[in-house]
Structure formats: C-alpha cells, structure tokens
Amino acid sequence: MKVSRCALPEVLLLEPRVFGDERGFFLESYNARQFAELTGLDVDFVQDNHSRSAQGVLRGLHYQLLQPQGKLVRVVRGRVFDVAVDLRRSSPRFGQWVGVELSEHNHHQLWVPPGFGHGFLVLSESADFLYKTTDYYAPQHERCIAWNDPDIGIEWPLPSPPVLSDKDARGSLLADAQTYD
Ligand SMILES: Cc1cn([C@H]2C[C@H](O)[C@@H](COP(=O)(O)OP(=O)(O)O[C@H]3O[C@H](C)C(=O)[C@H](O)[C@H]3O)O2)c(=O)[nH]c1=O
C-alpha cells in the first residue's frame, strides 16, 4: 500500500496494492498493522458503514462536534468526488479543503481525521461508499456545514444542482457553525 499526504497534510491518500489476474483482482482493503506502520496513526475503528447513492447525490459536509470520528473511506462501486475540510479553528488551514476521486477503478482510500468535515458527490450512475469510523455514530453531536459555503469554496465537479437530504440542504455556514478548537 502507498500512503501520501494531501494538500491538507493530516488527510492521507491510501493506494492499496492490487493483485490482478485472469479471474479479477484481490486487495487487502484494511490491514491494521500495515495501516499503523504506514500512516503512523494509532487508531481503532469501531464501526463500518455502507451507503449507496444515485448520481448527483451529495452527502455532507458532516462532522460530530463531540465524539469526532476519524474516517477511512472508499468506493467499491462507481465514482465519487470526496472532500475533507479542516474545521479546527486553531489550524492555519482552517476552512481549507481537499478533494479526490475515489472509485471502484482506482481503489483509492482517504483517511479523514477527527477535526475535519467530510462529504462526497456521486459522479457515476450509482455509488457504493464504504467507510470505517473511529467513534460511534452520535446523531445528537452531528453537525452539517453547507456544501456550497462560499468561505470554503469547494469546487464540486457539478454538472447540475446536487441531490441533498433535507438536513444537508439546511447546512450551516462555517462562519456561524460551532466546530473544533
Ligand atoms: C451516519 C449514520 C447514519 N445512520 C442512520 C441515520 C439515518 O436514519 C440514516 C441516514 O443518515 P444520514 O442521512 O445522516 O446519512 P449520510 O448523509 O450518509 O451521513 C454520512 O455522510 C457523510 C458523508 C459522513 O461522512 C458521515 O459519516 C455521515 O454523516 O442512517 C446510522 O444509523 N448510523 C450512522 O453512522
């Protein structure tokens, strides 16, 4: 597996080794020892999630104010534009974002640390999005930042307005939101 830092250095891109043959392919989607060795992180994942979304769906930008979750995200079917935003007010990169394409074809994964908001836009007809989290879902602590917050300025590859949940359509502006110290 290859691990590289994104423009926001705490966000990591993981490129697993893929073993292809005439039957198809094999890859280790997660190996605790290798993850710790290559990322230098000491994390325990407690929850695995799977969501399926149609083309044009945008989920995010989400974070848990308390019980913040680190997320290791990947796409096993389709293609998404995946985004992480630094929500730590003490960070010199507060409000800055990075975006990468995750797909069934590149097998790439993104480590989104606690302290960051996360969201993705589905580029393919449908996408199956799988991720591991370092803390449990806590809806009472969940917050949402508007996907189109002008102060963040995410350049979503949007051919048309996104499909949003009611919650995401009511996302807060970063300037008004309680985030992290
Ligand atoms: C996240 C989550 C949701 N749910 C239930 C709650 C709702 O009844 C239903 C859909 O929840 P929601 O609309 O919040 O799902 P997403 O919009 O995919 O939320 C996720 O989307 C962005 C991209 C994230 O990074 C977060 O992991 C998470 O906020 O699943 C659970 O039971 N457990 C969970 O961990």
The ligand as a MOL file (V3000), in Angstrom:
LIG
                    3D

  0  0  0     0  0            999 V3000
M  V30 BEGIN CTAB
M  V30 COUNTS 35 37 0 0 0
M  V30 BEGIN ATOM
M  V30 1 C -24.1130 8.1220 9.5830 0
M  V30 2 C -25.1030 7.1620 10.1700 0
M  V30 3 C -26.4480 7.2230 9.8610 0
M  V30 4 N -27.3200 6.3370 10.4320 0
M  V30 5 C -28.7360 6.4360 10.0590 0
M  V30 6 C -29.3860 7.7500 10.4140 0
M  V30 7 C -30.3850 7.9590 9.3080 0
M  V30 8 O -31.6420 7.3630 9.6610 0
M  V30 9 C -29.8100 7.2240 8.1160 0
M  V30 10 C -29.1660 8.1460 7.1100 0
M  V30 11 O -28.3040 9.0220 7.8340 0
M  V30 12 P -27.6370 10.2580 7.1090 0
M  V30 13 O -28.6230 10.8900 6.1770 0
M  V30 14 O -27.0050 11.1120 8.1800 0
M  V30 15 O -26.5060 9.5490 6.2490 0
M  V30 16 P -25.3550 10.3080 5.4470 0
M  V30 17 O -25.8770 11.5480 4.8290 0
M  V30 18 O -24.7360 9.2860 4.5830 0
M  V30 19 O -24.3310 10.7040 6.5800 0
M  V30 20 C -22.9600 10.3990 6.4680 0
M  V30 21 O -22.4800 11.1540 5.4030 0
M  V30 22 C -21.2290 11.7590 5.4880 0
M  V30 23 C -20.5790 11.6800 4.1470 0
M  V30 24 C -20.3340 11.3350 6.5640 0
M  V30 25 O -19.1180 11.4890 6.4940 0
M  V30 26 C -20.8960 10.7850 7.7910 0
M  V30 27 O -20.3260 9.5280 8.0380 0
M  V30 28 C -22.3600 10.6690 7.8180 0
M  V30 29 O -22.8450 11.8850 8.3370 0
M  V30 30 O -28.8070 6.3360 8.6490 0
M  V30 31 C -26.9130 5.3620 11.3050 0
M  V30 32 O -27.7200 4.5800 11.8180 0
M  V30 33 N -25.5840 5.2890 11.6320 0
M  V30 34 C -24.6600 6.1410 11.0940 0
M  V30 35 O -23.4510 6.0170 11.4060 0
M  V30 END ATOM
M  V30 BEGIN BOND
M  V30 1 1 1 2
M  V30 2 2 2 3
M  V30 3 1 2 34
M  V30 4 1 3 4
M  V30 5 1 4 5
M  V30 6 1 4 31
M  V30 7 1 5 6
M  V30 8 1 5 30
M  V30 9 1 6 7
M  V30 10 1 7 8
M  V30 11 1 7 9
M  V30 12 1 9 10
M  V30 13 1 9 30
M  V30 14 1 10 11
M  V30 15 1 11 12
M  V30 16 2 12 13
M  V30 17 1 12 14
M  V30 18 1 12 15
M  V30 19 1 15 16
M  V30 20 2 16 17
M  V30 21 1 16 18
M  V30 22 1 16 19
M  V30 23 1 19 20
M  V30 24 1 20 21
M  V30 25 1 20 28
M  V30 26 1 21 22
M  V30 27 1 22 23
M  V30 28 1 22 24
M  V30 29 2 24 25
M  V30 30 1 24 26
M  V30 31 1 26 27
M  V30 32 1 26 28
M  V30 33 1 28 29
M  V30 34 2 31 32
M  V30 35 1 31 33
M  V30 36 1 33 34
M  V30 37 2 34 35
M  V30 END BOND
M  V30 END CTAB
M  END
